Amino acid sequence: MARVNSCCNDHLNFAMQGKKMDYFVDCFKPVLTLLFVVAFAFYGCSSRETITEKNFVGKWQSSKLVTPVYLYANGDWEIKLDDGAILQYGVWQYKDKKIIWSFKQIDSHILHDVNPVLSATPQEFRVQENDRSITIFKRLDQI
């Protein structure tokens, strides 16, 4: 009889431990879910590629121009015809999530056009112009 009671007590203790574990899981399920979501968010953010000036180097077609725009790794940019004639040129840089276009006007004044980069992929980037319009650049070629 003592043996049966001992066996029953073992099962009862095991069942009670299971209930305690269920209570523990139920209490901490929201916390565990939150930790999982936060960990997944950090993992997703860390796998994104950081945008650098290298992402913009290439030959691009602007949604506002017919002539391609060339962005060079040395910081120069050109609006250049297929025959090599240069219509406009200057320097550019990517800084603080903005492209800064600098160029000299006919009267020798240097202007700086600062455009926030709204999105960038290997094949396209979008900038916001000073008038709040959006210009889309589609990659034509690597240079």
Summary of the structure (lengths in Angstrom):
residues: 143
radius of gyration: 30.5
end to end distance: 88.6
largest distance: 108.6
contacts: 312
relative contact order: 0.12
helix: 34%
strand: 38%
